């Protein structure tokens, strides 16, 4: 009899591409011989994978502005999901955490009460989004969880320093690539035409939700030195501001006369548009100041785009400078502008690095291999 695993994911396709992570994890686990059930919200569509069951018990949890109503709906979703999982024979519930609050505690207590194991995949060790994440609740649930998963050595080190009294075993399981979910477009000119991006420019792409930790100001401050050498470069900024103020970035653009070199799409990017943004880009730039793992990085490389990243350990675990991508010194506009000028002075090297990067994440970050690693973690607690 196959072991039954539940992936509890209330976020799903709401406001991001996170559901692709869950789908990749589910596919990898099912291919490794486990019975998998996904419990998520009603805005996430069923991927219809073989041997993966799909349930939408978290109904309308994002539909209300009232925290009380949203919390009540969330609790109802957890009650339906966890009781269904228990009576379906599930032994392990895998949760994905970005921050910790009382709802996370509720899920933990109910899962334990129902005699199921708890595994946490921790995406943000220290939350970027919720300064009110409770240290006491975090210590309690992490100490009593059955297994903790992080994506890389950096996240594991940060976790063990912050939660130095937590004795729960931590395993490293990488974030997989996005290849199973992409319909890659290779016609750069058609994609640029659809997005009204000039066909004759070298296009830098900054993609994703604009948070302060993403370092967009570093890129803008570097751009003025880049265009003095490369007049044909244009920066496309694609993504909406979240808990941030775009006027900060607009001031840098205005003060440095960069308007003619920037295309700003400060909005939610529709799923059907994502292909065109990546197809239009010559280079994706991730000038991050703080990160634990980057879905945008793996998404960019999955779309066969060359990447330029800051030298943060979670990024350089994936990107080797001048081989699988390009690297500059974090929060240093001069280092970034210098690297950009080097890159566009040798387009043959840019193409070589682009191909190398794609081949690397295709093999190294394969969901089938990740499924096998995750299964080993589960087996150690059964």
N, C-alpha and C positions, 0 to 999 in steps of 0.2 A: 504493500500500500504506500502511495506517495505521501510525503509530508505536505500539509496544507499551510500556506503562508498568506497573510493578509497585508496588503499595502494600504495604510490609512492616509489618505491625502485629500484634505479639505480644500486646498488651494487650486489644484488642477489647472485648467486653462484660463482661470480668472486673472487677467491683467499681465500675463506673461506666457512663456513657452514651457513652463515647468512641467506640464503634463507629458511632454516628450521624454523628460527624464524618467518619470514614473512608468511610461510605456516601455522605454528601453530596459528598465530594471525588470519589469514584469516579463518581457519577452526573454531576456537572458535567463531569468530564473526558471521559466517554464521549459526552455530548451535544455536546462540542466536537470530536468526531471522532477520539478516541484509543481504542485497544484497551487496556482496563484489566484487570489481574488483582489480586485481593486475596489476600494470604497472611496468615492469622491463626490463632487457636487454635480448639480444638474445643468451646468454650463459646459461641462466637459463631455466630449463625444466618445462613444465606445470605439476602441481601436479594432475590435473584432479579431483578436488574436486567438489562435488555437490553444486550448487548455488554459485560457485566462478568463475568469469570470469577472463581470463588471456590474457594479451597483452604484446608484446615484441617490444615496440616502441623505446627503447634505443639501437640503432643498432651500434655495433662495437665501443662502446665508450672507450674500453680498448685496441683497436687493434693498435693504433698509439702511437709513442713516442713523437709526437708533442702535446704540451698542447693546441695549437690553434685549431688543428684539433679535438682533443678530446672534447674541449669545445664547438666547433660548433656542433659536433654530439650530445653532451649532450643537448644543447639548442633545437635542432630539436626534440630529444626524448621527452623533456618536452612539447614542443608545441603540438606535436601529442597527447601525453598522456592527457594533461590537457584540451585541446579542446574536445577530445573524451569523457573525464569524464564529462565535463560540459553539453555536448549535449546528454549524456546518463542519465542525471538527478541526478548525484552525488552531494551530499550536503556537504560532509566532505572529505578532503584529509589528510591522515595521513602520515607524512614524518618521516623517521628515520635519526637522525643526529649523526655523529661522530665528525664533525667539521663544522665550518661555513665559507663560502666564497661567492664570488659574484654570483656563480651559485645557491647557496641556496637563496640568495636575489632575483634572477631572478624568481625562482620557487614561492617564497612567493608573489611577486608583481603580477605575472600572475594569480596565484590562486585567489587572492583577486579581481583582475580586472574582473575575470570571476564569481565573486559573490559566491565563495565556501568558506567554513570554513577551517581553517588551524589548525591541531593538530600536535605537534612535540613530538615524542618519542625520548628522549635524552639518548644516550648510553654512551658517554663520556662527562661528564659535562665540564671538561677542557681537551682539546684534547691531547692525547698521540702522535698523528701522525703529527699534523700540528701546529707548533708554530706560524704560521701566521694567525690563526683564528682571524677574525676581531672583536674587542670588540664593536665597533660602530655598525657594522651590526648585531652582536648578540643581543645587547640591543634593536635595532630597531625591529627586527623580533620577538623576545621573548615578547616584550611589546605589540606588535600588533597581536600576535597569539591568537587564540580562546581558546586553552587549551595546557598545557604542561604535558607530562607524564614522570615520572622517575620510576626506577625499585625498589627503596628501600629508606628508611629514610635517609641513609647516602648521597645518591646522591641528594636528595631534600634539605638537609641542606647545602651541598656544593654549590648547585645552588643558593639558596637564599642568601648566603653570597657573592658570586661572582657577582650576578646580583641583588643587593639589591634594585634597583629602578624599577625592573620589577614587575608589579602588576597582571600579568596573573595568573589565578588559576592553581595550580600544583596538579595533582593526582598521587598517587603511584599505579602502576600496575606491578606486578612481571614479571620477565622473566620466561617463561614456560619451562617444561622439554622437552627432545628429544625422549620420548618413541614412539610417533606416526611414527617416521622416521627411527627407528633402526631395524636391523635384527641381534639380539644379538646372538653371537656365544659363546657357553659354553665349547667347547673343547679346554682347555688351551694348551695341548700338541701339537695339530695339528696347532694351531695358532703360537705357538713358533717355530715350525719346519718351517713354511712358512717364518717367519721373521729371521730365523737362530739365535734365542735366546735360550740359554741353557735351557734344560728341568728341570734341577735339582736345579735351582737357585731361590732365592726370588727376585722378579723383582719389582723395583721402576720405575715408568713411569713419565717422564716430557714430556708433550705433548703440541704441538701448536707452533705458530710463536714465535720465540725467540726475544723478545724485552728486552731492558734494565730494564724496570719496572717489568719484570717477575721474576727476582731474581734467575736466574740459578746459578750465582756465589755463592749465599748463600747455595744452595743445595750441590754444589761441595765442598765447604769448610767444610760442615758438614759431607760429605761422608767419609772423612779420619778417623773420630772418630767412624763412624758406622762400617766400615769394620774391625776395630781392635777388635770388639766384634762379628760381624757377617760376617765371611769370605765368606759365600754363598750368599751375596747380590750383585746384579748387577743393575746398573742404565741405563735405556734406555732413550735416548734423541731423541725425534721424532718431527722434525719440522725444518723449514728453518729460517735462520737469516734474520731479516728485519730491515734496518737502524741500524745495529749493527755489531760488528766484533767478529766472533767466536774465533779469536786468544786469546781474553781475557780469555775465558773459557778453551781453550786448554792449556794455560800456567798453570792454576790451576791444571789441570789434570796431566800435565807433572811434575810440581814441587812437587806434592804429590804422584807420582807413582800410579795414579788411572786408567791408561789405561786398565788394566786387569779387571777393575770393571765397565767399561763404554762401552756401545754400542751406537755409535753416528750415527744417520740418519739425517744429516743436509741437508734436502731437503724438497721439497713440498711432503706431504703425500697424496697419491692418495685416493680418496673416498673409493674405494674398499678395501683398506688396513686398514682403521681406525678400523673396527671390530676386526681385528687380534691384533692390538696394545693393545686395551683395554682388550681383552680376555687373553692376555699374562701377564697382570699386576696383582700383588698382592696388590699394593697400588699405587695410583696416588698422586703425590706431587705437590702442587701449592705454591711455596715459594715467592709469589708476594709481591712487595714492595709498589705497588699502583694499585688500581683497583676500578671500580665503580660497575661492575657486571661481573661475569665470565661465559661465555658460556662453557668453558672447565670444570668448576666445575659441572654444571648441566649435561653436556654430560657424564662426568665420573660416576656420580651417576645414570644416566639413564642406563648406561651400567652395572650397579650393581657392580661397583668397590668401594672399600673403599678409602677415600680421607684424606689427611693431608694438612691443609691449614695454612697460616699465620693468625695472629689475627687481620686482617683488618675488620672493621665493615661490609662491604658488604659481606664478606665471612662468618663471624660468625652469620649473620642473617640467614644463611642457615645451617651452621654446628655447632652443639653443641658438645663440646669436650667430647670424650669417649662415646657418645650416637649415633649421626648421622654421626660422622666423628671424626677427630683428629685435634688439634690446637696447634701451637707453636708460640713463640714470633717473630714477623716480623723482618727480617734483623738480626737475632741472630743465627748464625750457631751452637752454643753450645746448645741452646734451641731445635733446629731442630734435632741435632744428639741424644740428650737425649730422645726426643720423639720417634724417630725411633727405638732406642734400646728398649724402653718400649713396643712399638707396637709389635715388632717381638719376644719379650720374652713371649707373651701371644697370640698365634694364635687363641684361642677360642674367645677372646675378639675382635680380628680383624674380625672374621667372624660375630660375633654378630653386630658389628658396621656397617659392610658392608650391612647386611640385613636391619637394622634399617634405614640407609641412603636412600636405595632404596625405601622402603615403604613410607618414609617421602616425598621425592620429587614426588613420584607417586601421592600422594593425594594433597599435598600442592601446587604444581606447575603444576596443570592440566590445559591444554589449554581451556577446556570448561568453567571452572570457571573464568579463566582470560578473556575469551571472554565476559562473563557477566559483569565483572568489567569494561572492556573497553567500552562496550555498555553504561553503566551508565554514564561514562565520556562524551561520545558523546551526549547522551540525554540532558545533562546539558547545552549544547550550541546550541541546535536546537530550 
